[in-house]
């Protein structure tokens, strides 16, 4: 009984450790970028400067060798603090 | 080894697989994990506490699931943790927060929030089964000293 038990549990332990190492990110990315609509800009710190909201877009990219590669997919870059629609400026009144 | 015992071992193995994988993945890419925690719609002041407590708790639960004496405690702790994760996933899906954060992390980053919820519910179901089986096993378990008490005299 103990033999079967420890065979199953040892397999689970080894498989989980192996999977964690196998799926870890290979590269150490220095900075992340986001698509502004016309170009790429530094994303800043996640949670401080921006958040990635769920969507079908790409939130952030990595940059290497002149190529921007999607990093955080299935999400949308949302800068913090300016998520609400900007209010319209008050109309100027002419002084007479 | 009965079918029930094998089922219980498989349930514990699945839980260890999930918790150990999740915790080691977090430690292997700790900076990303901190960023992801900051990305969640929770106060950022909680991040230093959560980034250590969650993976350490997952490892502790995995250890308790290995041994017979601590297994029931581990199963209940797993259930509490999975219920908390599921409630959080449900709250996110119900648009309780002002935005829906990305569900990025480890190989599970490919799952959507709905798929996360399905996975969590599956784990809750097998956890309930595991707790029932563990209770049954404890009831049927008779320690050797009870059977051999006359030999001790």
gemmi code that builds the backbone of each chain (N, CA, C; Angstrom):
import gemmi

chains = {
    "A": [
        ("UNK", (0.830, -1.203, 0.000), (0.000, 0.000, 0.000), (0.865, 1.253, 0.000)),
        ("UNK", (1.849, 1.246, 0.915), (2.735, 2.399, 1.022), (3.544, 2.620, -0.247)),
        ("UNK", (3.869, 1.508, -0.911), (4.680, 1.593, -2.131), (3.903, 2.333, -3.226)),
        ("UNK", (2.625, 1.952, -3.384), (1.773, 2.597, -4.407), (1.568, 4.065, -4.052)),
        ("UNK", (1.288, 4.319, -2.784), (1.052, 5.683, -2.307), (2.244, 6.578, -2.637)),
        ("UNK", (3.434, 6.137, -2.242), (4.625, 6.975, -2.443), (5.031, 7.072, -3.904)),
        ("UNK", (4.666, 6.063, -4.711), (4.933, 6.143, -6.158), (4.099, 7.275, -6.769)),
        ("UNK", (2.799, 7.301, -6.404), (1.891, 8.345, -6.930), (2.350, 9.726, -6.468)),
        ("UNK", (2.640, 9.849, -5.176), (3.003, 11.160, -4.626), (4.370, 11.640, -5.131)),
        ("UNK", (5.316, 10.720, -5.257), (6.636, 11.101, -5.782), (6.518, 11.577, -7.222)),
        ("UNK", (5.677, 10.899, -7.994), (5.456, 11.309, -9.388), (4.885, 12.737, -9.420)),
        ("UNK", (3.920, 13.006, -8.548), (3.299, 14.346, -8.497), (4.328, 15.411, -8.143)),
        ("UNK", (5.177, 15.100, -7.161), (6.189, 16.082, -6.726), (7.182, 16.355, -7.864)),
        ("UNK", (7.702, 15.275, -8.447), (8.708, 15.431, -9.508), (8.112, 16.122, -10.728)),
        ("UNK", (6.886, 15.764, -11.069), (6.229, 16.345, -12.244), (5.975, 17.837, -12.037)),
        ("UNK", (5.553, 18.213, -10.841), (5.275, 19.639, -10.579), (6.560, 20.454, -10.599)),
        ("UNK", (7.635, 19.931, -10.005), (8.913, 20.663, -10.004), (9.444, 20.771, -11.439)),
        ("UNK", (9.398, 19.654, -12.149), (9.860, 19.634, -13.547), (9.070, 20.584, -14.433)),
        ("UNK", (7.746, 20.594, -14.269), (6.886, 21.480, -15.074), (7.168, 22.944, -14.765)),
        ("UNK", (7.363, 23.245, -13.496), (7.639, 24.637, -13.105), (8.925, 25.126, -13.758)),
        ("UNK", (9.949, 24.280, -13.759), (11.225, 24.668, -14.387), (11.087, 24.723, -15.908)),
        ("UNK", (10.318, 23.792, -16.460), (10.179, 23.735, -17.928), (9.399, 24.922, -18.483)),
        ("UNK", (8.471, 25.459, -17.706), (7.620, 26.541, -18.217), (8.033, 27.922, -17.705)),
        ("UNK", (9.151, 28.004, -17.011), (9.579, 29.327, -16.514), (10.072, 30.169, -17.688)),
        ("UNK", (9.952, 31.492, -17.571), (10.426, 32.353, -18.662), (11.936, 32.204, -18.846)),
        ("UNK", (12.341, 32.032, -20.101), (13.770, 31.784, -20.379), (14.598, 33.067, -20.325)),
        ("UNK", (14.013, 34.164, -20.821), (14.796, 35.398, -20.925), (14.480, 36.328, -19.765)),
        ("UNK", (15.452, 37.115, -19.383), (15.245, 38.110, -18.349), (14.967, 39.453, -19.027)),
        ("UNK", (13.693, 39.809, -19.113), (13.333, 41.016, -19.838), (13.622, 42.253, -18.996)),
        ("UNK", (14.308, 43.192, -19.627), (14.639, 44.419, -18.913), (13.430, 45.325, -18.769)),
        ("UNK", (12.845, 45.703, -19.892), (11.725, 46.643, -19.854), (10.576, 46.116, -20.696)),
        ("UNK", (9.407, 46.573, -20.353), (8.213, 46.216, -21.126), (7.690, 47.472, -21.820)),
        ("UNK", (7.113, 47.256, -22.989), (6.606, 48.371, -23.785), (5.131, 48.137, -24.113)),
        ("UNK", (4.449, 49.212, -24.485), (3.059, 49.068, -24.932), (2.881, 49.841, -26.230)),
        ("UNK", (1.875, 49.447, -26.986), (1.592, 50.061, -28.286), (0.714, 51.288, -28.063)),
        ("UNK", (1.181, 52.432, -28.462), (0.428, 53.671, -28.221), (-0.605, 53.947, -29.317)),
        ("UNK", (-0.508, 53.210, -30.405), (-1.367, 53.461, -31.556), (-0.549, 53.919, -32.741)),
        ("UNK", (0.573, 54.548, -32.435), (1.467, 55.003, -33.503), (2.901, 54.515, -33.293)),
        ("UNK", (3.195, 54.014, -32.122), (4.544, 53.524, -31.828), (4.569, 52.833, -30.473)),
        ("UNK", (5.773, 52.469, -30.037), (5.908, 51.785, -28.752), (6.471, 52.749, -27.703)),
        ("UNK", (5.998, 52.612, -26.479), (6.489, 53.443, -25.375), (6.726, 52.565, -24.155)),
        ("UNK", (7.594, 53.014, -23.273), (7.875, 52.248, -22.050), (6.605, 52.112, -21.204)),
        ("UNK", (6.348, 50.904, -20.744), (5.096, 50.642, -20.030), (5.121, 51.136, -18.585)),
        ("UNK", (6.291, 51.148, -17.971), (6.383, 51.524, -16.550), (6.231, 50.303, -15.665)),
        ("UNK", (5.777, 50.503, -14.455), (5.633, 49.405, -13.493), (4.168, 48.973, -13.425)),
        ("UNK", (3.980, 47.660, -13.553), (2.623, 47.115, -13.514), (2.026, 47.322, -12.125)),
        ("UNK", (0.819, 47.774, -12.102), (0.150, 48.025, -10.831), (0.370, 49.430, -10.315)),
        ("UNK", (1.459, 50.059, -10.774), (1.763, 51.432, -10.350), (1.374, 52.414, -11.463)),
        ("UNK", (1.930, 52.131, -12.663), (1.684, 53.022, -13.804), (0.579, 52.519, -14.726)),
        ("UNK", (0.378, 51.217, -14.731), (-0.624, 50.654, -15.635), (-1.141, 49.321, -15.100)),
        ("UNK", (-2.252, 48.864, -15.668), (-2.756, 47.516, -15.401), (-3.109, 46.873, -16.736)),
        ("UNK", (-3.106, 45.561, -16.763), (-3.497, 44.835, -17.967), (-4.916, 44.323, -17.758)),
        ("UNK", (-5.854, 44.887, -18.471), (-7.250, 44.453, -18.375), (-7.524, 43.361, -19.384)),
        ("UNK", (-8.408, 42.446, -19.022), (-8.755, 41.346, -19.916), (-9.367, 41.862, -21.219)),
        ("UNK", (-8.814, 41.436, -22.323), (-9.357, 41.757, -23.659), (-8.659, 40.846, -24.669)),
        ("UNK", (-8.923, 41.046, -25.935), (-8.283, 40.196, -26.951), (-6.992, 40.812, -27.468)),
        ("UNK", (-6.556, 41.928, -26.905), (-5.355, 42.621, -27.390), (-4.092, 42.127, -26.683)),
        ("UNK", (-3.011, 42.849, -26.929), (-1.745, 42.571, -26.250), (-1.477, 43.742, -25.308)),
        ("UNK", (-1.196, 43.440, -24.064), (-0.973, 44.511, -23.078), (0.440, 45.064, -23.198)),
        ("UNK", (1.428, 44.197, -23.061), (2.821, 44.665, -23.118), (3.657, 43.810, -24.062)),
        ("UNK", (4.757, 44.412, -24.499), (5.696, 43.757, -25.414), (7.094, 43.801, -24.808)),
        ("UNK", (7.928, 42.877, -25.244), (9.348, 42.940, -24.906), (10.086, 43.394, -26.162)),
        ("UNK", (11.258, 43.950, -25.980), (12.028, 44.432, -27.130), (13.374, 43.732, -27.148)),
        ("UNK", (13.686, 43.114, -28.262), (14.981, 42.451, -28.412), (15.361, 42.402, -29.881)),
        ("UNK", (16.543, 42.868, -30.193), (17.062, 42.827, -31.566), (16.179, 43.550, -32.575)),
        ("UNK", (15.606, 44.640, -32.162), (14.775, 45.446, -33.060), (13.366, 44.904, -33.261)),
        ("UNK", (13.019, 43.871, -32.504), (11.685, 43.261, -32.659), (10.912, 43.363, -31.346)),
        ("UNK", (9.665, 43.772, -31.437), (8.778, 43.814, -30.265), (7.939, 42.535, -30.254)),
        ("UNK", (8.069, 41.771, -29.186), (7.360, 40.490, -29.079), (6.271, 40.607, -28.008)),
        ("UNK", (5.044, 40.158, -28.310), (3.984, 40.206, -27.284), (4.393, 39.459, -26.018)),
        ("UNK", (4.196, 40.092, -24.874), (4.575, 39.493, -23.593), (3.325, 39.102, -22.798)),
        ("UNK", (2.489, 40.080, -22.484), (1.241, 39.785, -21.771), (0.095, 39.897, -22.775)),
        ("UNK", (-0.369, 38.733, -23.193), (-1.411, 38.694, -24.228), (-2.801, 38.633, -23.585)),
        ("UNK", (-3.816, 38.625, -24.427), (-5.227, 38.547, -23.982), (-5.563, 39.635, -22.968)),
        ("UNK", (-4.949, 40.776, -23.128), (-5.228, 41.873, -22.198), (-4.951, 43.204, -22.870)),
        ("UNK", (-5.398, 44.252, -22.242), (-5.309, 45.592, -22.814), (-4.537, 46.511, -21.868)),
        ("UNK", (-3.630, 47.317, -22.415), (-2.859, 48.250, -21.606), (-3.763, 49.389, -21.136)),
        ("UNK", (-3.851, 49.582, -19.832), (-4.662, 50.678, -19.289), (-3.813, 51.484, -18.318)),
        ("UNK", (-3.484, 52.714, -18.705), (-2.700, 53.532, -17.771), (-3.516, 53.838, -16.525)),
        ("UNK", (-2.883, 53.820, -15.386), (-3.609, 54.098, -14.138), (-3.790, 55.597, -13.962)),
        ("UNK", (-4.947, 55.958, -13.503), (-5.209, 57.367, -13.231), (-5.915, 58.071, -14.354)),
        ("UNK", (-5.819, 57.502, -15.574), (-6.503, 58.163, -16.694), (-7.432, 57.170, -17.396)),
        ("UNK", (-8.028, 56.279, -16.599), (-8.959, 55.307, -17.161), (-10.308, 55.950, -17.492)),
        ("UNK", (-10.657, 56.998, -16.744), (-11.933, 57.656, -16.997), (-11.819, 58.583, -18.207)),
        ("UNK", (-12.939, 58.817, -18.836), (-12.942, 59.713, -20.003), (-12.580, 61.131, -19.572)),
        ("UNK", (-11.690, 61.783, -20.326), (-11.324, 63.141, -19.916), (-12.508, 64.098, -20.048)),
        ("UNK", (-12.603, 64.949, -19.088), (-13.726, 65.899, -19.131), (-13.428, 67.002, -20.150)),
        ("UNK", (-14.492, 67.513, -20.734), (-14.322, 68.570, -21.734), (-13.984, 69.889, -21.046)),
        ("UNK", (-13.063, 70.656, -21.621), (-12.745, 71.940, -20.998), (-13.926, 72.911, -21.131)),
        ("UNK", (-14.051, 73.748, -20.164), (-15.159, 74.719, -20.169), (-15.000, 75.678, -21.353)),
        ("UNK", (-16.103, 76.039, -22.037), (-15.997, 76.938, -23.189), (-15.505, 78.318, -22.772)),
        ("UNK", (-14.643, 78.847, -23.620), (-14.070, 80.163, -23.304), (-15.133, 81.247, -23.486)),
        ("UNK", (-15.163, 82.147, -22.559), (-16.105, 83.273, -22.675), (-15.331, 84.518, -23.087)),
        ("UNK", (-15.848, 85.161, -24.071), (-15.162, 86.357, -24.570), (-15.441, 87.563, -23.678)),
        ("UNK", (-14.381, 88.264, -23.377), (-14.546, 89.466, -22.541), (-14.909, 90.649, -23.440)),
        ("UNK", (-15.884, 91.350, -23.011), (-16.286, 92.507, -23.825), (-15.848, 93.812, -23.161)),
    ],
    "B": [
        ("UNK", (-4.388, -2.425, -1.675), (-4.863, -1.035, -1.637), (-6.217, -0.949, -2.346)),
        ("UNK", (-7.231, -0.478, -1.626), (-8.571, -0.427, -2.208), (-8.698, 0.714, -3.221)),
        ("UNK", (-9.801, 0.655, -3.979), (-10.036, 1.682, -4.994), (-10.169, 3.069, -4.346)),
        ("UNK", (-10.820, 3.086, -3.181), (-11.020, 4.350, -2.464), (-9.683, 4.969, -2.046)),
        ("UNK", (-8.788, 4.111, -1.603), (-7.479, 4.604, -1.169), (-6.679, 5.153, -2.354)),
        ("UNK", (-6.768, 4.415, -3.491), (-6.064, 4.877, -4.704), (-6.643, 6.218, -5.162)),
        ("UNK", (-7.981, 6.334, -5.097), (-8.648, 7.595, -5.479), (-8.165, 8.736, -4.593)),
        ("UNK", (-8.085, 8.466, -3.291), (-7.635, 9.486, -2.340), (-6.185, 9.909, -2.638)),
        ("UNK", (-5.345, 8.914, -2.929), (-3.936, 9.230, -3.252), (-3.864, 10.070, -4.527)),
        ("UNK", (-4.705, 9.742, -5.511), (-4.707, 10.483, -6.780), (-5.183, 11.922, -6.561)),
        ("UNK", (-6.183, 12.095, -5.707), (-6.681, 13.445, -5.390), (-5.565, 14.266, -4.733)),
        ("UNK", (-4.884, 13.657, -3.765), (-3.795, 14.355, -3.085), (-2.668, 14.674, -4.074)),
        ("UNK", (-2.407, 13.734, -4.980), (-1.356, 13.951, -5.988), (-1.724, 15.124, -6.895)),
        ("UNK", (-2.988, 15.216, -7.290), (-3.447, 16.331, -8.141), (-3.316, 17.665, -7.409)),
        ("UNK", (-3.624, 17.653, -6.125), (-3.520, 18.887, -5.335), (-2.062, 19.297, -5.159)),
        ("UNK", (-1.209, 18.317, -4.888), (0.227, 18.610, -4.738), (0.767, 19.152, -6.060)),
        ("UNK", (0.340, 18.527, -7.145), (0.766, 18.953, -8.492), (0.407, 20.422, -8.721)),
        ("UNK", (-0.796, 20.795, -8.373), (-1.263, 22.176, -8.576), (-0.529, 23.153, -7.663)),
        ("UNK", (-0.515, 22.862, -6.362), (0.056, 23.808, -5.397), (1.574, 23.928, -5.529)),
        ("UNK", (2.239, 22.791, -5.720), (3.703, 22.833, -5.824), (4.125, 23.521, -7.116)),
        ("UNK", (3.423, 23.205, -8.216), (3.725, 23.855, -9.492), (3.514, 25.363, -9.374)),
        ("UNK", (2.381, 25.761, -8.802), (2.042, 27.187, -8.689), (3.059, 27.926, -7.821)),
        ("UNK", (3.445, 27.328, -6.696), (4.370, 28.020, -5.792), (5.771, 28.113, -6.386)),
        ("UNK", (6.262, 27.026, -6.980), (7.616, 27.060, -7.552), (7.669, 28.039, -8.738)),
        ("UNK", (6.611, 28.044, -9.559), (6.544, 28.984, -10.694), (6.632, 30.423, -10.196)),
        ("UNK", (5.971, 30.699, -9.084), (5.978, 32.063, -8.528), (7.389, 32.441, -8.070)),
        ("UNK", (8.060, 31.515, -7.382), (9.406, 31.824, -6.892), (10.426, 31.918, -8.036)),
        ("UNK", (10.221, 31.136, -9.099), (11.161, 31.158, -10.230), (11.075, 32.464, -11.009)),
        ("UNK", (9.925, 33.108, -10.973), (9.740, 34.383, -11.674), (9.100, 35.371, -10.704)),
        ("UNK", (9.836, 35.623, -9.642), (9.283, 36.370, -8.513), (8.927, 37.810, -8.868)),
        ("UNK", (9.768, 38.441, -9.710), (9.519, 39.843, -10.081), (8.184, 39.959, -10.840)),
        ("UNK", (7.975, 39.022, -11.767), (6.720, 39.027, -12.529), (5.539, 38.785, -11.605)),
        ("UNK", (5.739, 37.909, -10.625), (4.661, 37.614, -9.676), (4.290, 38.873, -8.872)),
        ("UNK", (5.308, 39.641, -8.476), (5.044, 40.893, -7.742), (4.249, 41.846, -8.636)),
        ("UNK", (4.677, 41.941, -9.911), (3.966, 42.818, -10.860), (2.517, 42.369, -11.028)),
        ("UNK", (2.336, 41.052, -11.160), (0.977, 40.520, -11.344), (0.119, 40.774, -10.117)),
        ("UNK", (0.728, 40.696, -8.959), (-0.024, 40.956, -7.733), (-0.412, 42.428, -7.662)),
        ("UNK", (0.506, 43.294, -8.096), (0.180, 44.728, -8.154), (-0.916, 45.001, -9.176)),
        ("UNK", (-0.973, 44.151, -10.200), (-1.977, 44.321, -11.260), (-3.390, 43.970, -10.783)),
        ("UNK", (-3.462, 43.191, -9.713), (-4.776, 42.786, -9.210), (-5.461, 43.981, -8.551)),
        ("UNK", (-6.785, 44.030, -8.610), (-7.487, 45.180, -8.012), (-7.558, 45.108, -6.489)),
        ("UNK", (-6.418, 44.870, -5.873), (-6.308, 44.849, -4.409), (-5.327, 45.955, -4.013)),
        ("UNK", (-5.385, 46.438, -2.789), (-4.435, 47.494, -2.413), (-2.988, 47.028, -2.596)),
        ("UNK", (-2.145, 47.873, -3.183), (-0.748, 47.501, -3.409), (0.029, 47.312, -2.104)),
        ("UNK", (-0.498, 47.856, -1.016), (0.175, 47.681, 0.280), (0.090, 46.231, 0.755)),
        ("UNK", (-0.831, 45.457, 0.188), (-0.965, 44.042, 0.551), (0.084, 43.182, -0.157)),
        ("UNK", (0.650, 43.697, -1.244), (1.548, 42.901, -2.095), (2.710, 42.254, -1.335)),
        ("UNK", (3.485, 43.008, -0.501), (4.621, 42.362, 0.190), (4.203, 41.172, 1.043)),
        ("UNK", (3.015, 41.237, 1.627), (2.515, 40.137, 2.457), (2.043, 38.974, 1.583)),
        ("UNK", (1.285, 39.304, 0.527), (0.691, 38.253, -0.316), (1.734, 37.488, -1.127)),
        ("UNK", (2.757, 38.190, -1.634), (3.734, 37.510, -2.502), (4.549, 36.454, -1.751)),
        ("UNK", (4.629, 36.578, -0.427), (5.324, 35.551, 0.354), (4.351, 34.538, 0.942)),
        ("UNK", (3.224, 35.034, 1.445), (2.311, 34.132, 2.153), (1.643, 33.118, 1.215)),
        ("UNK", (1.257, 33.540, 0.013), (0.549, 32.608, -0.887), (1.432, 31.425, -1.286)),
        ("UNK", (2.637, 31.652, -1.880), (3.425, 30.467, -2.260), (3.890, 29.622, -1.081)),
        ("UNK", (4.209, 30.270, 0.072), (4.641, 29.489, 1.239), (3.488, 28.640, 1.787)),
        ("UNK", (2.294, 29.211, 1.739), (1.111, 28.461, 2.179), (0.856, 27.268, 1.252)),
        ("UNK", (1.044, 27.476, -0.040), (0.851, 26.390, -1.015), (1.853, 25.254, -0.772)),
        ("UNK", (3.105, 25.614, -0.455), (4.118, 24.585, -0.172), (3.763, 23.851, 1.123)),
        ("UNK", (3.349, 24.619, 2.135), (2.987, 24.013, 3.435), (1.829, 23.029, 3.263)),
        ("UNK", (0.844, 23.421, 2.473), (-0.314, 22.525, 2.245), (0.145, 21.260, 1.518)),
        ("UNK", (1.029, 21.419, 0.532), (1.547, 20.249, -0.210), (2.223, 19.263, 0.738)),
        ("UNK", (2.976, 19.787, 1.701), (3.680, 18.913, 2.663), (2.669, 18.181, 3.557)),
        ("UNK", (1.648, 18.918, 4.019), (0.661, 18.275, 4.908), (-0.121, 17.161, 4.189)),
        ("UNK", (-0.256, 17.312, 2.854), (-1.003, 16.296, 2.095), (-0.217, 14.992, 1.938)),
        ("UNK", (1.091, 15.059, 2.169), (1.923, 13.867, 1.985), (1.725, 12.837, 3.096)),
        ("UNK", (1.516, 13.309, 4.313), (1.522, 12.406, 5.466), (0.117, 12.141, 6.008)),
        ("UNK", (-0.084, 10.930, 6.443), (-1.403, 10.475, 6.885), (-1.959, 11.320, 8.036)),
        ("UNK", (-1.094, 11.652, 9.004), (-1.559, 12.353, 10.208), (-2.000, 13.787, 9.920)),
        ("UNK", (-1.400, 14.400, 8.900), (-1.706, 15.814, 8.626), (-2.570, 15.979, 7.374)),
        ("UNK", (-2.937, 14.878, 6.762), (-3.634, 14.951, 5.467), (-5.000, 15.634, 5.562)),
        ("UNK", (-5.757, 15.308, 6.599), (-7.096, 15.899, 6.724), (-6.995, 17.420, 6.894)),
        ("UNK", (-6.014, 17.836, 7.672), (-5.763, 19.277, 7.857), (-5.416, 19.912, 6.508)),
        ("UNK", (-4.568, 19.219, 5.752), (-4.175, 19.710, 4.430), (-5.340, 19.809, 3.464)),
        ("UNK", (-6.233, 18.827, 3.529), (-7.407, 18.829, 2.646), (-8.341, 19.991, 2.987)),
        ("UNK", (-8.555, 20.225, 4.284), (-9.405, 21.352, 4.686), (-8.755, 22.693, 4.324)),
        ("UNK", (-7.448, 22.787, 4.535), (-6.731, 24.028, 4.193), (-6.807, 24.279, 2.680)),
        ("UNK", (-6.660, 23.202, 1.891), (-6.766, 23.320, 0.426), (-8.155, 23.800, 0.035)),
        ("UNK", (-9.172, 23.255, 0.711), (-10.553, 23.639, 0.400), (-10.779, 25.128, 0.683)),
        ("UNK", (-10.279, 25.574, 1.833), (-10.430, 27.000, 2.196), (-9.742, 27.878, 1.151)),
        ("UNK", (-8.508, 27.495, 0.793), (-7.735, 28.275, -0.192), (-8.426, 28.294, -1.555)),
        ("UNK", (-8.925, 27.138, -1.986), (-9.588, 27.055, -3.295), (-10.898, 27.842, -3.298)),
        ("UNK", (-11.615, 27.813, -2.157), (-12.869, 28.584, -2.067), (-12.555, 30.087, -2.149)),
        ("UNK", (-11.479, 30.518, -1.482), (-11.087, 31.938, -1.538), (-10.735, 32.317, -2.980)),
        ("UNK", (-9.922, 31.467, -3.645), (-9.539, 31.736, -5.045), (-10.793, 31.791, -5.941)),
        ("UNK", (-11.719, 30.870, -5.697), (-12.923, 30.797, -6.530), (-13.814, 32.016, -6.315)),
        ("UNK", (-13.950, 32.425, -5.058), (-14.750, 33.615, -4.764), (-14.145, 34.839, -5.441)),
        ("UNK", (-12.821, 34.924, -5.379), (-12.123, 36.055, -6.017), (-12.360, 36.032, -7.532)),
        ("UNK", (-12.248, 34.842, -8.129), (-12.492, 34.701, -9.571), (-13.924, 35.098, -9.910)),
        ("UNK", (-14.870, 34.656, -9.080), (-16.273, 35.000, -9.299), (-16.515, 36.492, -9.207)),
        ("UNK", (-15.888, 37.121, -8.213), (-16.027, 38.575, -8.027), (-15.470, 39.320, -9.241)),
        ("UNK", (-14.331, 38.844, -9.745), (-13.720, 39.465, -10.935), (-14.668, 39.332, -12.125)),
        ("UNK", (-15.232, 38.125, -12.294), (-16.123, 37.873, -13.438), (-17.429, 38.659, -13.341)),
        ("UNK", (-17.840, 38.979, -12.126), (-19.084, 39.744, -11.938), (-18.860, 41.256, -12.055)),
        ("UNK", (-17.653, 41.617, -12.478), (-17.296, 43.037, -12.669), (-17.455, 43.838, -11.380)),
        ("UNK", (-17.101, 43.203, -10.285), (-17.182, 43.876, -8.993), (-16.136, 44.982, -8.896)),
        ("UNK", (-14.979, 44.740, -9.494), (-13.906, 45.736, -9.485), (-14.069, 46.668, -10.682)),
        ("UNK", (-13.354, 47.793, -10.660), (-13.523, 48.770, -11.736), (-12.855, 48.323, -13.033)),
        ("UNK", (-12.086, 47.251, -12.988), (-11.545, 46.673, -14.223), (-11.284, 45.192, -13.995)),
        ("UNK", (-11.178, 44.451, -15.104), (-10.881, 43.013, -15.003), (-9.397, 42.832, -15.296)),
        ("UNK", (-8.611, 42.418, -14.299), (-7.180, 42.243, -14.554), (-6.920, 41.034, -15.441)),
        ("UNK", (-5.744, 41.015, -16.090), (-5.408, 39.834, -16.892), (-5.106, 38.680, -15.948)),
        ("UNK", (-5.388, 37.488, -16.391), (-5.165, 36.306, -15.549), (-3.845, 35.660, -15.919)),
        ("UNK", (-2.794, 36.462, -15.963), (-1.506, 35.950, -16.441), (-0.671, 35.375, -15.299)),
        ("UNK", (-0.050, 34.229, -15.503), (0.801, 33.619, -14.494), (1.108, 32.177, -14.814)),
        ("UNK", (2.434, 31.862, -14.966), (2.856, 30.494, -15.271), (2.236, 29.995, -16.558)),
        ("UNK", (2.001, 28.700, -16.641), (1.382, 28.133, -17.843), (-0.133, 28.405, -17.802)),
        ("UNK", (-0.640, 28.789, -16.623), (-2.067, 29.054, -16.446), (-2.441, 30.400, -17.071)),
        ("UNK", (-1.431, 31.158, -17.562), (-1.728, 32.455, -18.163), (-2.601, 32.307, -19.409)),
        ("UNK", (-2.603, 31.123, -20.004), (-3.403, 30.896, -21.208), (-4.889, 30.692, -20.895)),
        ("UNK", (-5.199, 30.532, -19.620), (-6.604, 30.336, -19.241), (-7.293, 31.680, -19.081)),
        ("UNK", (-8.558, 31.731, -19.485), (-9.360, 32.930, -19.239), (-9.911, 32.833, -17.812)),
        ("UNK", (-10.564, 33.902, -17.348), (-11.121, 33.873, -15.997), (-12.199, 32.801, -15.880)),
        ("UNK", (-12.977, 32.608, -16.954), (-14.035, 31.580, -16.929), (-13.421, 30.189, -16.809)),
        ("UNK", (-12.321, 29.972, -17.555), (-11.641, 28.668, -17.474), (-11.010, 28.482, -16.090)),
        ("UNK", (-10.511, 29.586, -15.511), (-9.986, 29.543, -14.136), (-11.066, 29.066, -13.176)),
        ("UNK", (-12.253, 29.640, -13.359), (-13.382, 29.311, -12.484), (-13.729, 27.827, -12.613)),
        ("UNK", (-13.738, 27.319, -13.860), (-14.041, 25.900, -14.100), (-13.000, 25.011, -13.411)),
        ("UNK", (-11.722, 25.385, -13.563), (-10.636, 24.615, -12.937), (-10.791, 24.616, -11.413)),
        ("UNK", (-11.085, 25.787, -10.853), (-11.264, 25.892, -9.397), (-12.432, 25.045, -8.913)),
        ("UNK", (-13.541, 25.073, -9.663), (-14.713, 24.291, -9.263), (-14.425, 22.796, -9.329)),
        ("UNK", (-13.634, 22.387, -10.341), (-13.232, 20.984, -10.449), (-12.419, 20.582, -9.213)),
        ("UNK", (-11.487, 21.463, -8.828), (-10.649, 21.155, -7.663), (-11.471, 21.133, -6.367)),
        ("UNK", (-12.456, 22.019, -6.272), (-13.315, 22.013, -5.072), (-14.093, 20.698, -5.002)),
        ("UNK", (-14.576, 20.240, -6.158), (-15.339, 18.984, -6.205), (-14.481, 17.803, -5.759)),
        ("UNK", (-13.250, 17.721, -6.272), (-12.411, 16.578, -5.883), (-11.937, 16.710, -4.434)),
        ("UNK", (-11.851, 17.961, -3.960), (-11.470, 18.168, -2.555), (-12.557, 17.664, -1.610)),
        ("UNK", (-13.799, 17.947, -1.954), (-14.922, 17.476, -1.123), (-14.913, 15.944, -1.097)),
        ("UNK", (-14.707, 15.354, -2.279), (-14.630, 13.884, -2.363), (-13.462, 13.367, -1.511)),
        ("UNK", (-12.340, 14.039, -1.602), (-11.148, 13.652, -0.833), (-11.389, 13.706, 0.663)),
        ("UNK", (-12.073, 14.749, 1.127), (-12.360, 14.891, 2.566), (-13.284, 13.763, 3.029)),
        ("UNK", (-14.292, 13.452, 2.205), (-15.214, 12.353, 2.556), (-14.442, 11.032, 2.647)),
        ("UNK", (-13.607, 10.770, 1.655), (-12.830, 9.517, 1.638), (-11.865, 9.446, 2.817)),
        ("UNK", (-11.266, 10.573, 3.153), (-10.311, 10.604, 4.264), (-11.023, 10.320, 5.592)),
        ("UNK", (-12.224, 10.891, 5.750), (-13.011, 10.630, 6.971), (-13.391, 9.158, 7.066)),
        ("UNK", (-13.809, 8.575, 5.914), (-14.166, 7.145, 5.892), (-12.968, 6.285, 6.260)),
        ("UNK", (-11.806, 6.664, 5.716), (-10.580, 5.891, 5.976), (-10.196, 5.962, 7.447)),
        ("UNK", (-10.400, 7.143, 8.051), (-10.064, 7.320, 9.467), (-10.964, 6.482, 10.363)),
        ("UNK", (-12.249, 6.402, 9.952), (-13.207, 5.628, 10.748), (-12.865, 4.148, 10.720)),
        ("UNK", (-12.481, 3.675, 9.525), (-12.177, 2.247, 9.379), (-10.798, 1.881, 9.897)),
        ("UNK", (-9.967, 2.927, 10.177), (-8.597, 2.684, 10.628), (-8.573, 2.363, 12.116)),
        ("UNK", (-7.990, 1.215, 12.460), (-7.846, 0.842, 13.867), (-6.361, 0.753, 14.166)),
        ("UNK", (-5.900, 1.620, 15.039), (-4.473, 1.572, 15.359), (-4.075, 0.220, 15.952)),
        ("UNK", (-2.847, -0.177, 15.709), (-2.371, -1.491, 16.142), (-2.408, -1.678, 17.655)),
        ("UNK", (-2.198, -0.539, 18.397), (-2.118, -0.695, 19.843), (-3.460, -1.109, 20.456)),
        ("UNK", (-4.572, -0.828, 19.757), (-5.893, -1.237, 20.259), (-6.025, -2.763, 20.165)),
        ("UNK", (-5.599, -3.306, 18.998), (-5.690, -4.747, 18.793), (-4.724, -5.505, 19.698)),
        ("UNK", (-3.594, -4.868, 19.990), (-2.539, -5.570, 20.728), (-2.437, -5.128, 22.193)),
        ("UNK", (-3.526, -4.533, 22.715), (-3.406, -3.985, 24.078), (-3.140, -5.071, 25.125)),
        ("UNK", (-3.624, -6.269, 24.848), (-3.401, -7.347, 25.824), (-1.942, -7.774, 25.870)),
        ("UNK", (-1.289, -7.590, 24.733), (0.122, -7.995, 24.699), (1.005, -7.021, 25.464)),
        ("UNK", (0.461, -5.794, 25.684), (1.246, -4.791, 26.403), (1.238, -5.064, 27.904)),
        ("UNK", (0.215, -5.756, 28.360), (0.084, -5.992, 29.817), (1.059, -7.082, 30.251)),
    ],
}
model = gemmi.Model(1)
for chain_id, residues in chains.items():
    chain = gemmi.Chain(chain_id)
    for i, (resn, *xyz) in enumerate(residues, 1):
        res = gemmi.Residue()
        res.name, res.seqid = resn, gemmi.SeqId(i, " ")
        for name, pos in zip(("N", "CA", "C"), xyz):
            atom = gemmi.Atom()
            atom.name, atom.element = name, gemmi.Element(name[0])
            atom.pos, atom.b_iso = gemmi.Position(*pos), 0.0
            res.add_atom(atom)
        chain.add_residue(res)
    model.add_chain(chain)
structure = gemmi.Structure()
structure.add_model(model)
structure.setup_entities()
